[in-house]
Amino acid sequence: MSWIYLAIAIVAEVIGTAALKASDGFTKVQPSIVVLIGYTTAFYLLSLALRTIPVGITYAIWSGFGIILISVASWLFFDQRLDTPAIAGMLFIITGVMIINLFSKSV
């Protein structure tokens, strides 16, 4: 269940972060509410995942997938474009997360 908690936590954090952008500095009520719900859900589920997954591994996966997902969400919803170095960097992040999960004895 910990991996499911982590996956949902990542999605909730990305939703919260996208809503943070949409809240326009907390001046818009509905996105601001989504921010609070998203982050509360994300951190609660993260705390459950941390019961069995080591914190370093959890944070590597959380941050890696979070960066990639929020970049995709920003492209889809806020028309933000990524240049080649940004895409290359994200590919390195994906590679790093895969190396950790496939080869590390820490997982």
C-alpha positions as CSV (number, residue, x, y, z in Angstrom):
1,M,0.0,0.0,0.0
2,S,2.9,2.4,0.7
3,W,3.7,2.7,-3.0
4,I,0.1,3.5,-3.8
5,Y,0.1,6.1,-1.1
6,L,3.2,7.6,-2.6
7,A,1.7,7.6,-6.1
8,I,-1.4,9.4,-4.9
9,A,0.6,11.8,-2.8
10,I,2.6,12.8,-5.9
11,V,-0.5,13.4,-7.9
12,A,-2.1,15.4,-5.1
13,E,1.0,17.5,-4.7
14,V,1.1,18.2,-8.5
15,I,-2.6,19.2,-8.4
16,G,-1.9,21.5,-5.4
17,T,1.0,23.1,-7.2
18,A,-0.9,23.7,-10.4
19,A,-3.7,25.2,-8.3
20,L,-1.1,27.4,-6.5
21,K,-0.2,28.9,-9.9
22,A,-3.9,29.3,-10.7
23,S,-4.7,30.9,-7.3
24,D,-2.8,34.0,-8.4
25,G,-1.2,34.6,-5.0
26,F,-4.2,33.2,-3.1
27,T,-6.4,35.9,-4.6
28,K,-8.8,33.4,-6.2
29,V,-10.8,31.4,-3.7
30,Q,-11.5,28.1,-5.6
31,P,-7.9,27.4,-6.7
32,S,-6.8,28.4,-3.1
33,I,-9.1,25.7,-1.7
34,V,-7.7,23.2,-4.1
35,V,-4.1,24.1,-2.9
36,L,-5.0,23.4,0.7
37,I,-6.8,20.1,-0.1
38,G,-4.0,19.0,-2.5
39,Y,-1.1,19.7,-0.1
40,T,-2.9,18.3,2.9
41,T,-3.7,15.1,1.1
42,A,-0.2,14.9,-0.4
43,F,1.6,15.3,3.0
44,Y,-0.8,12.9,4.8
45,L,-0.3,10.2,2.2
46,L,3.4,10.9,2.1
47,S,3.5,10.3,5.9
48,L,1.8,6.9,5.4
49,A,4.3,5.9,2.6
50,L,7.2,6.8,4.9
51,R,6.1,4.1,7.3
52,T,7.7,1.5,5.1
53,I,9.7,3.2,2.3
54,P,13.0,4.8,3.3
55,V,12.8,8.6,3.4
56,G,15.6,9.2,0.9
57,I,14.1,6.8,-1.7
58,T,10.6,8.3,-1.1
59,Y,11.9,11.8,-1.6
60,A,13.9,11.0,-4.7
61,I,10.7,9.4,-6.3
62,W,8.5,12.2,-5.0
63,S,10.6,15.0,-6.3
64,G,11.5,13.3,-9.6
65,F,8.0,12.4,-10.6
66,G,6.7,15.7,-9.2
67,I,9.1,17.8,-11.4
68,I,8.1,15.9,-14.5
69,L,4.4,15.9,-13.8
70,I,4.2,19.6,-12.9
71,S,6.2,20.4,-16.0
72,V,3.7,18.5,-18.1
73,A,0.8,20.1,-16.3
74,S,2.3,23.6,-16.8
75,W,2.7,22.9,-20.5
76,L,-0.9,21.7,-20.8
77,F,-2.7,24.2,-18.6
78,F,-0.4,27.3,-18.5
79,D,1.2,27.1,-22.0
80,Q,4.7,27.0,-20.5
81,R,7.3,25.6,-22.9
82,L,10.3,23.6,-22.1
83,D,13.6,23.9,-24.0
84,T,16.0,21.1,-24.9
85,P,18.2,21.4,-21.7
86,A,15.1,21.2,-19.5
87,I,13.8,18.1,-21.3
88,A,17.3,16.6,-21.1
89,G,17.4,17.3,-17.4
90,M,14.1,15.6,-16.9
91,L,15.3,12.5,-18.8
92,F,18.2,12.4,-16.3
93,I,15.8,12.6,-13.4
94,I,13.8,9.7,-14.9
95,T,17.0,7.7,-15.4
96,G,18.1,8.4,-11.8
97,V,14.8,7.3,-10.4
98,M,14.9,4.1,-12.5
99,I,18.5,3.4,-11.3
100,I,17.4,3.8,-7.7
101,N,14.4,1.5,-8.1
102,L,16.1,-1.2,-10.2
103,F,19.6,-1.4,-8.7
104,S,19.7,0.1,-5.2
105,K,19.5,-2.1,-2.2
106,S,18.0,0.8,-0.3
107,V,14.6,0.3,-1.8
